[in-house]
Amino acid sequence: MSHRSGFIAIVGRPNVGKSTLLNKLVGQKVSITSRKAQTTRHRVTGIRTDAGVQFVFVDTPGFQTRHGGRMNTALNRSVRQTLADVDAVLVLVEAGRLNQGDKQVMKLLPDDRPVLLVVNKQDELKDRAAMLEYLQKVAAEHAFTEIVPVSAKHGTGLDELLKTLARHLPEGEPLYGEDDVTDQTERVLASELIREKLFRLCGDEIPYATAVVIDKFEEEGNLRRIYATILVDRDSQKAIVIGKGGEKLKAISSQARLDMEKAFDARVYLEVWVKVKGGWADDVRMLKSLGIE
């Protein structure tokens, strides 16, 4: 039997479960997750190698239709670019839901390559008749190659998704090594893990105008020394991130460090500071330095 391999985009509106799906398919965390919408800002590659097939998944930012600004414009451009570069597309929707954000994403879908509709949270729509009615409604938006219901959170339906997807990948040798799971550098992953904890621990008190800059990343054998700065827009946001007596920042740093040690399989020394830099999300040079172009 011939070997198959290819790049697969995972697209969808913000907060539909793309990063959760990617992490489940790869088998470990390569993309940050949060209940907040649009936490992904980079095209994150997750690699899964099975017998006879290698899947190279690309998790994209949620396509933004509600907010403008330089950063969101750059993120939407990233989605369009990814769709032009891949061999197949997984478009993720939530069972029972089809809103304007979903429809906007479907307008971007290519007609010249396989597009699989992945219906997430299938366990939340248990009525079979309601599910069939919903699938007919969504299928009217695009000529999908296949439709596969899954639950990214619980991992159900993923074997069937992989089996179905494999049939639509081109023949070819593996694109990455057998043990590779991502093409992200440890430096980028470190900044993303800090940003994940920032979203999770600060709830709705902190808006999206926050970023993490890695000031210094040093390797000393099995030790990583990482110095990072969280950028916020205003002094009031800085106070929230630091928390009373520095407790919130301490929790962010501690949880991020533990995740880094798992991801890097190494000890991590982490120092995190908070700095006010108003308007960073519209600063072209700042966005470029963060890899958002």
RADASUL-V957353 format. One record per run of one state. SS is the DSSP state (alpha for helix, beta for strand, coil for the rest). FROM is the first residue (numbers start at 1). LEN is the number of residues. If there is no record, write none. Layout:
ss=SS from=FROM len=LEN
ss=SS from=FROM len=LEN
//
This chain:
ss=coil from=1 len=3
ss=beta from=4 len=8
ss=coil from=12 len=1
ss=beta from=13 len=1
ss=coil from=14 len=4
ss=alpha from=18 len=9
ss=coil from=27 len=17
ss=beta from=44 len=7
ss=coil from=51 len=2
ss=beta from=53 len=7
ss=coil from=60 len=3
ss=beta from=63 len=1
ss=coil from=64 len=5
ss=alpha from=69 len=17
ss=coil from=86 len=2
ss=beta from=88 len=7
ss=coil from=95 len=5
ss=alpha from=100 len=9
ss=coil from=109 len=5
ss=beta from=114 len=7
ss=coil from=121 len=1
ss=alpha from=122 len=3
ss=coil from=125 len=3
ss=alpha from=128 len=12
ss=coil from=140 len=6
ss=beta from=146 len=4
ss=coil from=150 len=1
ss=beta from=151 len=1
ss=coil from=152 len=4
ss=beta from=156 len=1
ss=coil from=157 len=1
ss=alpha from=158 len=9
ss=coil from=167 len=4
ss=beta from=171 len=1
ss=coil from=172 len=10
ss=beta from=182 len=1
ss=coil from=183 len=3
ss=alpha from=186 len=20
ss=coil from=206 len=5
ss=beta from=211 len=10
ss=coil from=221 len=2
ss=beta from=223 len=10
ss=coil from=233 len=2
ss=alpha from=235 len=8
ss=coil from=243 len=1
ss=alpha from=244 len=21
ss=coil from=265 len=2
ss=beta from=267 len=10
ss=coil from=277 len=3
ss=alpha from=280 len=3
ss=coil from=283 len=1
ss=alpha from=284 len=6
ss=coil from=290 len=4
//
